[in-house]
Amino acid sequence: MPINILMPALSPTMEKGNLAKWLKREGDAVKSGDVIAEIETDKATMEVEAVDEGTLAKIMVPEGTADVPVNQVIAVLAGEGEDVKAAAAGAGQGTAAPAAKPQAALPKTEVPAPAKTEAPKAAATPSAQAPAVALQAAPALQARDGNRAFASPLARRLAKEAGIDVSRIDGSGPHGRIVARDVEAAKSGRGLKTAGAPAAAAVAPSIAPSMSDAQVRALFEDGSYEVVPHDGMRRTIAQRLTQSTQTIPHFYLTIDCNIGKLLAAREEINAAAPKDKDGKPAYKLSVNDFVLKALALALQRIPDANVSWTDGAMLKHKHSDIGVAVALPGGLITPIVRQAESKSLSTISNEMKDLASRARARKLKPMEYQGGTSAVSNLGMYGIKDFTAVINPPHATILAVGAGEERAVVKNGKIEAAHIMSVTLSCDHRAVDGALGAELIGAFKTLIENPVMMVV
């Protein structure tokens, strides 16, 4: 029987992907572990490996195809000894198999088993049989009418926050699955089921919808603008940051740091860096490396601020996993330096350079940019004096770093010049109160102004 290869879910929130390139052609032999295709997500391009052996009988989705839903059949594999032409002719009717090993590396979420009810016949699709895909399948939610509503984890969370009964939403995803866009539509009263649903389950008050595309374009003369379609990254950034500002109560704490000692230490350390035979130094520290290390240590000193909010409990983290915002063409990504509190400045510097390089090439793995406990956004290199940054869930804080510059300060009753850097800490008030946030930014100031404390 032919084996259907499905579009894999390469991250917990992935609903669609772009099939960038096929590395195997129809008729090629495929072994378990062979890289067969490259898939573009909103953040990275990832290679996917076959988990079955056979012959690639038919490619169902050509390379270059955008917005391929997760679990859609992308190719058909003929098993050993099976007629390839027959397998190609029966494309889409075989058993389902996951295409990618990275799926197995994603964290598993244990969910309670649904009640034993007879599933609708329409739900008996090949994708429902894929073992690895099931790791990312949404748990069945029992609807009021006895039918089962399938929704992505993001859609369920958005529906809960909006006060919408998920069983009343019409799904537009694969096999009727409810996805984020369906919840957004439901907020404005569209895409809601009416039969059998009580009035109490109606949509809760929500933020007024923004202007439609047609309304915005009507404000400008035809031909006076160029229409540049959004790519997956820009859509994801817009969705997540809108969600962050609407659902997370932000507050901001700004403090000035004297980085005179830091600049002197940085110059001395870089000058003493060992060089290879070509004269290239083993490392070259930046101010941002010191910032990252100082924030990591500050979170260890103020552990109650090293947390993530969930509706059920506070997650208090043991390590400081710090994300650093990296600008990309058309967007940004936040690769994470894990356990930064225990790493040397030189290790952080070299690791960050590698992460940033691979981020710009869109070669990061999901585990390298998902999660983390806090983040740094540095616009000092652009001459920005100070700014506020939007928290990236599941973080409870993010540190916005401005430019270090000479300013006039008063010391012992005299006006002197000093190198001052302004930083602003954005805090999630559900998890970090004002006094706790002040302790955290105070600990950061102490460390950044006395860099010798970072190496003892």
C-alpha positions in Angstrom: 0.0 0.0 0.0 1.4 3.4 -0.9 2.5 5.7 2.0 1.3 9.3 2.0 4.0 11.8 3.1 2.3 14.7 4.9 3.4 18.3 5.4 5.0 18.2 8.9 4.4 20.6 11.8 7.9 21.9 12.4 6.9 24.1 15.4 4.0 24.0 17.9 2.3 27.0 16.3 2.8 26.1 12.6 -0.4 25.8 10.6 1.0 26.3 7.1 4.4 26.1 5.5 6.0 26.8 2.1 7.5 23.9 0.2 10.7 25.6 -0.9 12.5 22.7 -2.6 12.4 19.0 -3.3 15.7 17.3 -2.9 14.4 14.0 -4.3 12.7 13.5 -7.6 9.9 11.1 -8.7 11.5 7.7 -9.2 14.3 8.3 -6.7 15.0 5.7 -4.0 14.4 7.0 -0.5 16.0 5.6 2.7 15.0 6.4 6.3 16.9 9.5 7.3 17.3 10.9 3.8 16.7 14.6 3.5 13.9 14.8 1.0 12.7 18.5 1.0 13.2 22.0 2.4 10.3 23.6 4.2 10.0 27.3 4.9 8.2 28.3 8.1 7.6 31.9 9.2 11.0 32.0 10.9 13.4 29.5 9.2 14.0 27.1 6.4 14.3 23.5 7.6 15.4 20.3 6.0 12.9 17.4 6.5 13.9 13.7 6.6 12.0 10.6 5.5 11.1 8.1 8.2 10.1 5.3 5.7 12.0 3.6 2.9 10.8 3.1 -0.7 10.6 4.9 -4.0 9.2 8.5 -4.4 6.3 7.6 -6.6 4.6 11.0 -7.0 5.1 14.6 -5.8 1.7 16.0 -5.0 2.9 19.6 -4.1 5.5 21.1 -6.4 8.4 23.1 -5.0 7.8 26.8 -4.6 4.2 26.2 -3.4 3.2 28.6 -0.5 0.8 28.1 2.4 0.6 24.3 2.3 -1.5 23.3 5.4 0.0 21.0 8.0 -1.1 17.3 7.4 -1.7 17.9 3.7 -0.3 15.1 1.5 2.8 16.4 -0.3 4.1 13.2 -1.8 3.5 9.5 -2.1 6.0 6.8 -1.4 5.9 3.3 -2.9 7.0 0.7 -0.4 9.6 -2.0 -1.1 8.5 -4.3 -3.9 5.5 -2.2 -4.7 4.7 -1.1 -8.2 5.7 2.6 -8.5 3.1 3.4 -11.2 0.3 1.8 -9.3 1.3 3.8 -6.1 1.4 7.0 -8.1 -2.1 6.2 -9.6 -3.5 5.7 -6.1 -1.9 8.9 -4.7 -3.6 10.2 -1.6 -5.3 6.9 -0.8 -2.6 5.2 1.2 -1.6 5.2 4.8 -0.3 8.4 6.3 3.3 8.8 7.4 5.1 11.9 8.8 7.8 13.4 6.6 10.0 15.0 9.2 12.1 13.8 12.1 12.3 17.3 13.6 8.6 16.8 14.6 9.7 14.2 17.2 12.0 16.7 18.8 9.2 19.1 19.7 8.0 19.1 23.3 5.1 16.7 23.9 2.0 18.1 25.6 0.1 15.6 27.6 -3.7 16.1 27.2 -6.5 14.1 28.8 -8.1 11.5 26.6 -11.3 12.6 25.1 -14.6 10.9 25.9 -15.3 7.9 23.7 -17.7 9.2 21.2 -18.2 8.2 17.6 -16.2 10.5 15.4 -17.9 11.9 12.3 -17.1 10.0 9.1 -15.7 13.2 7.6 -12.9 13.1 10.2 -11.7 9.7 9.1 -8.9 11.1 6.9 -5.4 9.7 6.3 -3.9 12.6 8.2 -5.7 11.5 11.4 -3.6 8.2 11.3 -0.2 9.8 11.2 1.6 9.0 14.4 4.1 11.9 14.6 1.6 14.4 13.4 -0.6 13.4 16.3 1.9 15.1 18.7 0.7 18.4 17.4 -2.9 17.6 16.8 -5.3 19.6 19.0 -7.2 17.6 21.6 -10.8 17.1 20.8 -13.1 19.5 22.7 -16.6 18.3 23.4 -19.1 20.6 21.8 -22.5 21.3 23.3 -24.3 19.3 20.6 -22.2 16.2 21.2 -19.9 16.7 18.2 -16.2 17.1 18.5 -14.5 20.4 17.7 -10.9 20.3 16.6 -8.8 23.5 17.2 -5.2 24.4 17.3 -3.6 25.3 20.7 -3.3 29.0 19.6 -6.9 29.1 18.5 -8.1 27.6 21.8 -6.1 30.2 23.7 -7.4 33.1 21.6 -11.0 31.9 21.9 -10.6 31.6 25.7 -9.2 35.1 26.0 -12.0 36.5 23.8 -14.7 34.6 25.8 -15.8 32.6 22.8 -17.1 29.0 23.0 -14.7 27.2 20.6 -17.5 24.7 19.7 -19.5 27.6 18.1 -16.7 28.5 15.6 -16.6 27.2 12.1 -13.2 25.9 11.2 -11.4 26.7 7.9 -8.2 24.7 8.6 -7.4 21.3 7.3 -10.3 18.9 7.8 -12.4 21.6 9.4 -9.8 22.4 12.2 -10.3 25.7 13.9 -7.3 28.0 13.5 -6.4 31.5 14.7 -8.0 33.3 11.7 -11.3 31.6 12.5 -11.2 33.0 16.1 -10.3 36.5 14.7 -13.3 36.3 12.4 -15.6 35.1 15.3 -14.6 38.2 17.3 -16.4 40.3 14.8 -19.4 38.0 14.6 -18.4 36.1 11.5 -18.0 32.4 11.2 -20.1 31.5 14.3 -22.5 28.6 14.5 -26.0 29.6 15.7 -27.9 26.4 16.0 -28.2 24.9 19.4 -26.0 27.5 21.1 -27.4 29.6 24.0 -27.2 33.4 23.9 -24.9 33.3 26.9 -22.1 31.9 24.7 -22.1 34.9 22.5 -18.9 36.8 21.7 -17.6 38.8 24.6 -16.9 42.5 24.1 -13.6 42.9 22.1 -11.5 45.6 20.6 -13.1 47.3 17.6 -11.9 45.8 14.3 -9.3 47.8 12.4 -10.0 49.3 9.0 -10.4 46.9 6.1 -8.0 46.8 3.2 -10.5 48.6 0.9 -11.1 51.3 3.5 -7.3 52.0 3.8 -6.7 52.0 0.1 -9.7 54.4 -0.5 -7.7 57.0 1.5 -5.0 57.1 -1.2 -5.0 57.9 -4.8 -4.7 55.0 -7.2 -1.2 54.5 -8.5 0.4 56.5 -5.6 1.5 53.3 -3.8 2.9 49.9 -4.4 1.2 46.8 -3.0 3.7 44.5 -1.3 2.1 41.3 -0.1 2.8 40.2 3.5 5.1 37.1 3.8 4.6 34.5 6.6 7.1 36.2 8.9 5.5 39.6 8.7 2.0 38.1 9.3 3.3 36.1 12.3 5.0 39.2 13.8 1.8 41.2 13.4 -0.4 38.6 15.0 1.8 37.8 18.0 2.7 41.4 18.8 -0.9 42.5 18.5 -1.9 39.6 20.8 0.9 40.6 23.2 -0.2 44.3 23.5 -3.9 43.4 23.8 -3.6 40.6 26.4 -0.4 41.4 28.4 -0.6 44.4 30.8 2.7 46.1 30.1 4.5 48.6 32.4 7.9 50.1 31.9 10.9 51.0 34.1 13.7 53.1 32.7 17.1 53.6 34.3 20.4 55.2 33.3 23.6 53.1 33.6 27.2 54.5 33.7 29.1 52.2 31.4 32.5 53.8 31.7 34.0 50.8 33.5 32.4 48.4 31.0 33.9 50.2 28.0 37.3 50.1 29.6 37.0 46.4 30.5 35.8 45.6 27.0 38.7 47.3 25.4 41.2 45.6 27.7 39.6 42.1 27.2 39.5 42.4 23.4 43.1 43.6 23.3 44.2 40.5 25.3 42.2 38.0 23.2 44.4 35.2 21.8 44.9 35.1 18.0 45.2 32.2 15.6 47.9 31.8 13.0 46.1 34.2 10.7 46.0 36.9 13.3 42.2 36.5 13.9 41.2 37.0 17.6 39.4 34.2 19.3 36.6 36.5 20.3 35.6 40.2 20.1 33.2 41.3 22.8 30.4 43.8 22.2 28.5 45.9 24.7 25.5 43.7 23.9 27.4 40.7 25.2 27.8 42.4 28.5 24.1 43.4 28.5 23.0 39.8 27.9 25.3 38.4 30.6 24.2 41.1 33.1 20.5 40.4 32.5 21.1 36.7 32.9 22.8 37.1 36.2 20.3 39.7 37.4 17.5 37.1 36.8 19.4 34.7 39.0 19.7 37.3 41.8 16.0 38.2 41.5 14.6 34.7 40.8 10.9 35.7 41.4 11.2 37.8 38.2 12.6 34.9 36.1 9.1 33.6 35.4 6.4 32.9 32.8 2.7 33.4 33.4 0.1 30.7 32.7 -3.5 30.8 33.7 -3.0 27.8 36.0 0.3 28.6 37.7 3.5 30.6 37.6 6.5 28.9 35.9 9.6 29.8 37.9 12.7 29.1 35.7 15.9 27.7 37.1 18.1 29.1 34.2 18.3 32.4 32.4 17.6 31.6 28.7 18.0 35.0 27.1 16.7 35.8 23.6 18.3 38.6 21.5 16.3 40.3 18.8 18.0 40.0 15.4 16.8 42.2 12.5 16.1 40.3 9.3 14.8 41.7 5.9 11.1 42.2 6.4 11.1 41.2 10.1 13.0 39.9 13.1 13.7 36.8 15.1 14.9 36.2 18.6 17.5 33.4 18.9 18.1 32.3 22.5 21.4 31.8 24.4 20.5 29.0 26.8 21.8 29.1 30.4 23.5 32.4 29.8 24.2 32.9 33.5 26.7 30.1 33.5 28.5 31.0 30.2 31.6 33.2 29.9 31.4 36.5 28.0 33.6 35.1 25.2 31.3 32.0 24.9 28.2 34.2 24.8 29.8 36.5 22.2 30.8 33.6 19.8 27.5 31.8 20.3 25.5 34.9 19.6 27.5 35.6 16.4 26.7 32.1 15.2 23.0 32.3 16.0 22.7 35.7 14.4 24.4 34.5 11.2 22.2 31.5 10.9 19.1 33.5 11.8 19.8 35.9 8.8 20.2 32.8 6.6 16.9 31.4 8.1 18.7 28.3 9.2 17.8 28.2 12.9 16.0 25.2 14.4 12.8 25.9 16.3 14.4 25.0 19.6 17.0 27.8 19.0 14.4 30.6 18.9 11.3 29.3 20.8 10.9 29.6 24.5 13.4 31.5 26.7 12.8 33.4 29.9 13.5 37.0 28.9 15.0 39.0 26.0 17.1 41.9 25.0 16.3 44.3 22.2 19.2 46.7 21.4 18.8 49.7 19.1 21.9 51.5 20.4 23.7 51.0 17.2 21.1 53.1 15.4 21.6 56.0 17.8 18.3 55.5 19.7 18.6 57.0 23.1 15.7 55.0 24.7 12.6 53.1 23.7 10.1 50.5 25.0 9.9 47.0 23.6 6.9 44.7 23.4 7.1 41.5 25.5 7.4 38.3 23.5 5.4 35.5 25.3 6.1 33.4 27.2 8.6 35.9 28.6 7.5 38.1 31.5 10.1 40.8 30.7 12.2 42.3 27.9 15.0 44.8 28.2 15.2 47.6 25.6 18.8 49.0 25.3 19.6 52.5 24.0 22.9 54.0 22.8 25.8 54.6 25.1 26.7 58.3 24.9 28.6 61.0 26.8 26.3 63.0 29.0 26.8 65.6 31.7 26.3 64.1 35.1 26.6 65.6 38.6 29.2 63.8 40.8 30.2 65.1 44.2 28.6 68.4 43.4 30.5 68.8 40.2 29.3 68.5 36.6 31.3 65.8 34.8 31.1 63.9 31.5 30.2 60.2 31.7 29.3 57.4 29.3 25.6 56.8 30.0 23.3 54.1 28.6 19.6 54.2 29.1 17.7 50.9 29.4 14.0 50.3 29.8 12.5 47.1 31.2 9.0 46.1 30.0 7.2 43.9 32.5 4.1 41.7 32.4 2.2 43.0 35.4 0.5 39.7 35.9 3.8 38.0 36.7 6.1 40.9 37.8 4.9 43.7 40.1 6.4 47.2 40.1 8.7 46.6 43.1 9.9 43.3 41.8 10.6 44.9 38.4 12.5 47.7 40.1 14.6 45.1 42.0 15.5 43.3 38.7 16.5 46.5 36.8 18.4 47.6 39.9 20.4 44.3 39.9 21.1 44.8 36.2 22.4 48.3 36.8 24.7 47.1 39.5 26.2 44.4 37.3 26.5 46.5 34.1 28.2 49.3 36.0 30.6 46.9 37.7 31.5 44.3 35.0 34.1 42.6 37.2 31.1 41.2 39.2 30.2 39.2 36.1 33.3 37.1 36.2 33.4 36.2 39.9 
